[in-house]
Amino acid sequence: MKIQTSSLRRAVGIALASLGLLLGAAPLTAAPADSLRLIPRPASITWGAGYAQLPTTLTVSPLLPQVIQTQLSQQAGLKVKATTKAPLLSVRLDRRLAGREAYRLSVGPRGMQLLAKDSSALLQGGQTLLQLVGQYGRRLPQLSITDSARFAWRGIMLDVSRHFMSADFIIQLLDEMARYKMNRFHWHLVDGGGWRFPSDKYPLLTKKAAWRTIADWDSWWQHDRRFVDEGTPGAYGGAYTKDDIRRVVAHATRLGITVVPEIELPGHSNELPAAYPELTCKGKWTFDATDVCIGRESTFRFFEDILGEVLELFPSYYIHIGGDEAAMNHWGSCPDCRARMKQEGLKDEHELQSYMIRRIERYLNGKGRQLIGWDEILMGGLAPNAAVMSWRGEEGGITAAKAGHKVVMTPGNYVYLDFYQRESKGEPRAIGGFTPLEKTYSYNPTPAVLSPTEQQYILGVQGNLWTEYVQDEQHAAYMLFPRLLAIAEIGWTPQTERSYPDFLRRVAGQLPALKARGINSYPLKRIAVYSEVDTARREVALRLSSEQPSAEIRYTTDGTMPTASSRLYYTGERITSRDSILLVARLFRDGKALDFPEVSYRTDYHLGIGRPIYYNEGCQWNPKYPAGGARALVDGLRGTPTYLDGLWQGFTMPLDVTVDLGETKALRHVFAKFMQEKMQWVYMPHHVELLLSDDGTNWRSLGQRVTTTDDGDFLPSFETFSFPIAERARYVRVKAANQRSAGHFIFLDELVIQ
């Protein structure tokens, strides 16, 4: 954000003096440049000298959108009157303004002026004014804001299939999205957890496929997956009426938000046979029937009928059809699907899925709409005009953009909001993963590998909240906010003008307002620990930072709980160790510990750091999870709570590695930490074995440690396999048994040798 505090003050005053109305007397002292709490951060601000006092009755140009007028009245307590006769807030369109959704908002000694490029820009400029009034009340700082959007698509996806969310909650979410200049609401209406879209042609969908008796996702998905009829005692679920959808779409339209519906196909469809079993290959409900039958024409009639009803309710140009994670477990044995493959010359199930996507695209194109789907729609060949949502990293988006297709970037390891936003202790259940606010904010949706021309195919960015473990609306808000604000700023603000410390300051200023509006936001309680390994000095250095800018961090290095008299952490301080420490840190304010969980972090500068490590015959890390490659297990860097952080090395085979210490050394302790995330197919090894050798050929076993972790536990967990010893050896070998079927992982972050 470019800030000027003197050179253009006279220009601002002169420009606004022409409005001809005095707002009110105010001291001529400029507002501090760092006091502004606007999110997203505007592209440019010019500060004037002093403040302008709004009267209790604010006259505005009739061109100001009615929704902004209403919110000024309801939220700011102003009496708003539209008039064409010298309004205090002058509004006009100026097509010459540069940039997407560009506007210029000025507050001066004699009035306010909003210039906007188009109707969308009017709404965005109005939302900026609402935030200014929300922060400063009627006494506004004199300034001029010139602003425009970086991306056209600034979105949030909400899954209402796993757990139904009311239309009232959707409308509250839309209000908050608009406040922060987000303009796409992706409504994930149907999936294996329940069908929520109302259909006149297929009424059994909401009568038989929208209700279940078990609310808990794990209990239902792992062991039951059956639906019950609407009205069954204890039935859990719900569905929208067409009036609900019309109300949501109308409200979104007033706010400048496009509602993008998703009708999932051909996978994630195990709710459909509860109502219409003929849509599956087996013609009946089965536990593993998650895909529809592509071989039958009746399947295409069904989806064209459903999409026809969707198009009547949703004006969105893009219609989302899912396309992800099809199991493909019945197509190969289905006579109808095999006949379709032979008839169309399709070589495998991926091309069969692509055939369906292409047919659905032709249907949508014929209705003047465009198909968008998850990046699996690339498999088997991308439909000619399809747009792609890249969620499995950026690779799908890069491939699509290089091929000239529109892309929305939504990579899971940055913008999946069902992941934990701090260490899991004390947090509500999440699906796993780890996307704290800082990680989300760090995302840049334009990969450097794309040329400037290819980057133009990036429509924008979207955050996704899947709801397997988000059972109610309060929990949904907790997972959405404040990470939604980070995604809003990614989508709006120029990359060169973004700064996480400044953003964090502004987010802290927004939290009280979010709470006042009834939003159950996550309260910024994380202490981040960053580690650096200096092999020259043979030490590990730790740095700390807090999501609470005004709080103190106090810490210990002996594993004890910090108190108000414990050592105070200073910004930039390096906590160094040449051996092992167990750091515990906690937040304090005014001498009192905040009611937030502490963070614990162990670090070890050990004998194995920097030494050669060999992956023995039959052992190799999985290419998707290499971490730091051949040195990852002896680099001194400890993993965060997610295997997606690039610090955990993943294996789908037994682990068997040897570290060469270079010479025989006295050993007192060898240990290794593994993780388990059952829902991601990540388990503890059955056992870990330690072996030592003087020559690398003759080995002696120091025994095995069998896991004590319950493999039925769905919560993310960590276990350290520890071998206290009093031995001498040059070679240290560790084996970890992966005794599960193909596709199951074990993950290790560091092999510590002391």
N, C-alpha and C positions, 0 to 999 in steps of 0.2 A: 504494500500500500504506500503510495507516494504521499507524503504529508508535507504541506507547506504552511507556514504560520504567519508569513508577513508579506511576501511579494504579491499575492493576489487578494489581500484583504480589501484594498480599495476597490478592486474590480468587482468583488462580491457585493460590497456595499452599494456601489453605483448601480449594478445590475438590479439589485433588489429594491433600491430606492424608487425605481419606476413603478413599483406596485402601489405606492402612494398611501400606505396605511401603517401607522405606528402600532407595533404589537404591545409595547409596554416598556416602561423604564426598567433598566437592569444595569448593574455595575459593569463597567467596561474592562473586565478581566477575562482573558481567554480561558476556555476549559483546557485542562491538561491533555496533551495529545495522546497519552496512554490510558486515558480514562474511558474511552469509548468501548462499549461491550458488543458492538454489532457482530452478528454471525449470520451469513458469511461476511468475511472481511471485504470491504469495498476495494475496488481497484485504485481509487485515488480520493484523497480528502484534502481540501484546502480550509484551513481554520480562519475564522474571523476573530474580531476582538470583542469579547463579551458574550452576553446572553440575550435572548429575546423572550419576553414573557407573553405566553398565549392568553387570550381572554377566555372567559368561561364559555362564551359562544364563539365557535370557530366557523367563519364563513369560508366555503370552499367552492371551487368551480364544479359545475355539474358533471364535468368530464371525469372527476375522481370516481373510481369504481364504487358502486354502492356497498359492496362488502367491506371496503376500507372505511367508508363513512360510518357504517354500523359498528365496526370494531373500534374506531376512534371514540365513538359514543359510549360503547359498553365497557371498554377496557381502560380508557383514559378519563372517563367521567366528564367528557366535553359535550356540550350541546352543539351538534353539527348542523349547519344550515347551508344548503346549496344555493348559490346565486351567481348570476352572470355579471352583477354590478360590483366591480372591484373587490373580489373576494380576498381574504387574507392569504388563502392558499390558492395560488393561480396554477392551473393545470392546462397544458396543451401538448399536442403531438408535434414532433419534429423528426421527420424521416431522415434527416441528415446526420443524426447521432450515429457514431461508429460503434459497431459491436452488436452481439446477439442480446436481445432484450435490454438494450441500452437505455439508461435514464440519467438525468442530472437533477439532484435535489438540493435546493439552496435555502438556507435559513439566514435571514439578514435583519437589520434593525427596523425595516419597514414592511416586512412580509415574508412569505415563503413562496417558492416556485418549484413546480415539478414539470420537467420536460421529459417526454418519453417517446421512444421510437415507434412503439406500437401498443396494442392493448395489453399484451403480456408485460411489457415494460412498465406500463401504468401500475399494474398490480405489484411488480417488484419494487418500484419506487415507493408505493404506498406502504408496503411491508417494512421498508427501511424507516419511514416516518413513524410507523407504529412502534418499532423497537426504540427509536429515539425518545418518543413520548413515554414508553414504558420505563426507560432508564432515568430520564430527567424530569418527568412530569411536564408541567406547563412551562417550565423555565428551560428553554432549549439553547444549547450553545450555537453561536453563529458559525456557520460552516457551509461548504459546498461539496457535495459528493458526486463524483462522476464514476459510473459503474456499468458493467455489463457482464454477461455470463460466459464462462469458459466453455461449457458443454451444453448441448441441447437436451440431453437426457440426464436428469438428476433424480434418481429413483430409490424407492423402498419397496421391497416385497414382503408381504405378510401371508404366511401359511395359515389358513383357517380350516384346513381339512383335519389335521391331527387333533386340534382342539378348536371348537367353534368360538368365534369372537363376534360380538353383537355389532349391528350397524351403527349404533351410537358410539361405540369405541372407534370404529373406522372413521367416523366423522370427526371425532376428537383428534385422531391421528392426522387426518387431512389438514385440520387447522394448524397443527404444529408443523407439518411439512411445508405448508404455504408460508408460514412465518419465517422459515429458514430457506425459502426460495427453492424448494424441491418441487418438481413438476410431473413426476410419474409415480403413480401408485399401482404396483403390480399385485393383483389380487389372485392368490393361488387358491382357487375355489374348489378344486376336486383333487383327490389323491386317495391312497389306500386307507387313510384314516376316516374318510367319510365324504359323501357327495353333498355339496352345499348349494349348487345352482338349481333354481326352480325351472322345471321343464313341463310345459303343457302336454307335449307329445309323449313324454316318458315320465308320468307322475310317480311311478314306483321308485324312482331314484331317490326322492326325498322322503318316501314312506318306508323303504326297506334298506337303503344304503347310506343313511345319514345318522343312524343311531346304533349304539352298542351299550352293553351293560357294564363295561369296565372302563373307568376313566384313565387309570394308570397305563401309560404307553407300553412300558416293558412287559407288564403282565398280560396285556392284550395282544401286542404284536408278536411276542415270543411264543405264546402258548395258546392263543385263541383265534383271533382275527375274524370272528363271526359278528354279524350284525343282527339286530332285532327290529321288529316293526315299530314304527312310530306309535307312541301310546303305551308301549310295554312298561310295566312298573319298573322303576329304576333306570329307564333308558337314559343314556347320556349322549349328547350330540346336538344337532340342530341344523336348520337350513334357512336360507333367506327366501323371502317372497320377492316377487318382481317389483313390488312397491318399495321394498327395502333397497333394492339395487337402483331403482330410479332415483330414490332420495340421495343415495351415496353419490351417484354419477352427477346429479344436478348440483349438489354441494361442491363436489370437486371442480366442476366446470366453472362455477362462480369464483373459485379460488385460483383458477388457471392451472389446474392439475388434470392430467389425462389418466383415466383409470384403464389399465391394461389387464384384461381378464386372462386367466390361464385355464384351459381345458386340457388336462394331461392325457397324452396318448404316445405310443401304444402301450407303454409300461405304467407302473404305479397305478394299476387299475383294478386291484383286487376287491374294491368295493362294488364294482359293476355286476359281477355274477350274483351278488346278493339280491339284485333286482331283476337283472336280465342275463341269466346264465348262458344263453345262446351266444353271447358276445365272446366267450372264451373258446379255446381250442377243444377242451374236453366237454363243453356244453353243460358244465355244472360247477358249483363252488368247490374248490379244493384249497387247502392251506397255502399252496405255492402257486396258485393261479393269479399271477400279477400282471400278465400281458393279455391284450385282446387278440383275437384271431384275425390275421391280416388276409387269410385266404378266402374269407366269405364276403360277398358283396353286401350282406346285411350289416356288417360292421361299418362300412363306409356310409351306408344310408343313415345309420344311427348317428355318426359323428357329424355328417352334413346337416342332419336335422337339428342336432344340439347347437352346432355353430350358427345355424340360421337364427335360432332363438337368441343366441349370444349377440349376434350382430344387431338385432332389433333393440337391444338394451344398451350396448356399449358403442359409442361413436369412434373409439380409438382406431387409428390407422393400423397399428400393430396388434395382432391377436397371438397370444402365446399358446403354443400347443405342447409344451413340455419336451418330450423326446428323449428324456434322460433315463439311464439306469434300467433299460428294459432287460428282464432276466433272460429272455430268448430260450427258456428251458422246455417249451412245448412245441415251438414252431417246427423244429426238425422232425418230430414224430407225428405231426398233424397232416393228414392227407390233403386237407384244403390248402394249407400253407405250402406243402410240397408241390401241389399242382400249380399254385400261383407262381412259385419260383421257376418251375419248368416253363410255364406259359410266357413269362416275362423275361426269361433268360437271366435270372438272378443267381449268382454263384454261391451266396451264403446268407445267413440271417441278417447281417448288417445291411446288405443290399435290399433285403426284404423290408427292413424297417425304413430305409431310404425311399423305397417305392411308396410306402404309405405317406411319408412326409411330403413327397412330391405331389401325390394326388390331393392331399389336403391343401397344399399350397395353391394348386390350380383352382380349387374350389374358392379359396379366399380371394385370390387374385381376380377371379370372375365376379366377385362381389365388391371389388374396389378396395380390398384390404390386403395387408401384408403379413406374412408368417414370420414369427420370431420363436426361437427355441433354444434350449440348453445346448452346450457345445457338442453333445453326443450326436446331434443331427449332422455333424460333419462325417460321421462314420458311414461308409457305404456310398458316399458321394452327397454333396450338399445340394439342396434344391436350388434352382436357378436364381431366385430372387430373395431367398431367405436371409433374415438377419440372425445373428448369433449372440447369445449370452454366454460369455466365457467364465465358467465357474471352477473348472478343474485347473486352476492356475491361469496363466495368460496365453498358453500355447494355442488353444483353440481360437482365441480372439486374433492372435497374430496371423495364424493360417488363413482365417476368414478375411481379415483386412487385406492381406497380400493378394487374395483372390478377388478383391473388389466388392466384398460384402460388408454391410453395416454391422457394427459390433457394439454391444454394451459390456463393459468390463465389470465383472463381479466375482473376482477370485476369492475362494473360500478362506485362504490364509490371511486375508486382509479385511474383508467386509462381510463375513458370515457372522451375524449377530446372535446366533444360537450358541456360539463358543463362549467360554469363560472370558470375563473381562478383567479378572485378577486371579491370583492363585486360588484354588478351589476351596480352601478352608474358609468356612463361614459364608460361602456363597450358595445361592439356590442351585439346584441340579441343572447342569447343562449337558449338551451332547458330547462334550469334550472340547478339544482344541483350545486355542488361547489367542484372542484378538483384543488386547487391551487398547485403550483409547489412543495411546501413542502409536501403536502398530497400525491401527486403522487410519489415523491421520497421515501417516507416512506414505500412503499409497499414491502413486502417480499413474493415472489410467493410460498414458501414452508411452508404450514401451520404446526404448531407445533403438531397438532393432528395426523399427518401422521407419521408412522414409517420411519426410514431411507430407508427401502426397498420400501415402498409405495411412498416416495418422489421421487424415481427414475422414476416414471411414469409422473412426471411433466416435460413436454417438455420445457416449458419456459413461457414467458410473452408477452402480446400484448396490445398496446393502440389502441383505436377505435375512429374514427371521423365520427360520423353520421352527416348528413348535412341538416336536416330539415331547420335550420336557418343559414346555411353557404352557401350563395348564389353564391359566386364567389371564385376564387383561392386565391386572396389576403386575404380574410377572413379565408379561409382554412389554409393558412400558419400561420396566427395569432393564430389560435387555436392549431395548431400542435407544434409550436415552442415557448418556449424552452422545453415544457413538453416532446417532443419526446426525448430530450437528457437525461431526467431523466429516461425514460423507457429503453433507450439504456444502461445506467449504471446499472440499476436493472438487466438487462439480461446478462451483461458481467462481472461485477466486483464482486469479492467475497463479501458476505454479511458483513463479519467482517472488510472489508477495506473501507466500504462506510461511508461517513460523509456528512451530509447536509451542514453545514457551508463551508466546503472545496469545495463541489460541487457548491454551490452558487457563490463562488469566481471564479471558473473556468467558469461557465456559463456567468458571467458578462464579462469575457475575450473573450468569443466566440461571443457575440452579435455583435460587430463591423464587424467581419468577415462574419456573417450571412447576415448582412445588405449589405455588399459589394458584396455578391453573389446574391443579389436581393431577399432575403427572408424577408418577412414582419412579423418579429417576435414580439410577445408580449414583451414590453420593461422593464419588471421587475419593477412594480410600486406599489406593494402591501405593506401595513403596516399590519402586523398580530398582533392581540390582544389576549393575553392568560390571562385567569382569574383563580384565586384560591380563595376558600372560607375557612376561618379559623374560625370555630365556637367557639373555645376556646377564641380567641381574639375578636370575633364578628366583623370581618372585611373582606372585599374583597380586594385582591391584583391583580393588573394588571401588565403584562409585555408586552413589545413591541419588535418587530423585523421588519427589512426591507429587501426586496429583493434586495435593492441597497446597497452593502457592503460599498461603499464610501460616502453615503449620510448621512446627519444628520436627526434625527427625533426631531421635536419640537412640543410641545403639550400644550393644555389648559385643564382645568377640569370644566370649567363653560359654555361650549358649544360655546364659541367664536372661530373665525378662528385664528389659530396660525400665528404669524409673526416671522420675523427673530430675534426678541428680546424675544420671548416666551421661556419658559423653555426648555432646551436641555435634551433629554433623553439619559441616559448613559446605556450601555449594562449591563443587569442584574438588573437594577433598578426596585424596586417594588413600584408601585403607589397605595397607600392604601386608603381605605375609610371605615368609620363606618356608613355611611349614604348613600347618593346618589350623584353620579357625572355623568356628561355628558362629556366624554373625546373626544376631537377632536385632531387628529394628522396629521401632514403633513411633506413631505420630503423637505429638503433644501440642497443646495450645494453652497459654497462660498457666503453665506449670502442671496441667492436668492431662492425663492420657486420654486421647479420643477413643470413642467406643468403636474402634475398628480393629480387626485382627492384626497381629504382628506378622512380620515376614521373617523367615529363617533361611539362611543360605550358607552352605558349607563350601569351603574352597580348600584345595590342597595343592601345594607345589610338591610334586612327588617324584620318585626316582624314574618313572617311566616317561616323563614329559620330554619330548624331542627325540626319544630313542627309537630305533627301527622296530617296526611291528610287522609281523608276517601273518597273512591269512592262509591257514593251512589248507591242504587239499580238501576240496569239497565245501569250502567255506568262502562265501563272497557276499558282500552287502547287496541288498536289493537296489537296482539302479535308480529307483524313484526316491530312495532315502539314503544318499551317500554321506550326508553330513559333510565333514571336511575331507572325505576320501580316506586315503591310506593312513593318515595321521589323526583321524578324528577321535579315536579312543585314547590317545595319549597327548592331546593338545592342551590339557588343563582347563578346558572350557566346559562348564556344567550346563546341562539342558534346562530349559524353562519347563513349565507344566504341559507343553504340547510337543508331540513328535514332529509337528510341522515347522519347527523353528530353525531347522537346518543344523541342529547340534546333536540330535539323537540319530544314531545309525541303525537302520532297520534291516532285519534278516528274515527271510522266509525258509531258511534252512538252519541246521544246527550251527551255533557259533563255535569257532575253534581258532584262536589267535595266540601268537607267541610274541612276547616282547624281549628283545635282546638288550640287557643293561650294559653291555660292553665289557664288563668284568664281574667277577664274583663279588656280591655285596651282601651285607647283613640285612635281613628282611624281618619286619615285625608285624606288618599288616598288609593284606591285599583285599580289596573289596571292589564291587561293581554294583551300580544302581540300574535297575530295570523298571519299566513302567507297564501298566495294563490299562487299556481302554477297550473294554469288551465290545462296545457298539461299533468300534472301528477295526475289529478283528485283531486287536493287539493284546497279547496275553503274556503272563510271566513264563519264563522257562520252567520246565518241570523241576529241574535241578541245575546247579552250577558246580563244576569241579575245578579245583586248583591243582596244577602240577608244576614241579620245579625240576631244573636240570642244570648241571655244570657244563655240559658239552653240547646241548641241543639235540642229543640223540637218545640218551638214557634218561627216562623220566620217573619221578617218584610222585605219587599222588598224595596230596594233603587232605583228601576227603571231599565229600560232596555236601552241599547245602540244598535241601529240598525247600521249594517255595512254601510259604505259609499264607499266601494270598488266596482268597476264595475266588475261583475262576467263574463263579456265578455272580460276583459283585459287579454291578453295572457302573459304579462310580469310578472315576479315574483314580488309580492308586499307584504307589511307588514302593519298591522293596529293595533294600540293600543286602546283597549276599556277601557276608563278611567272613574273612579268614584271619583271625589273630594268630600269629605264628612267631617262632624264634628259630629262623633258618638262615642258611647262606646259599646263594645260587646266582648264576648269571642269567639264566633263561626262565621266564615266567610265562606259563601257559594257562589259559582259561578256556574251558568248554562250557557251553550252555545248551541244554537240550530243548529243541523245538519239536515236541512230539505230537503236533497237530497236523491236520490235513493241509493240502496246498492252499496258499493264499493267506494263511495265518502268520502274523508277525511276532517277533520279539524285538525290542528296542533297548539299546544300551547307550548311555551318554559318555562314560569315562571309565577306564580301567585304572584304578588308583593303586599304586605300589609304594609302600612306605618301608 
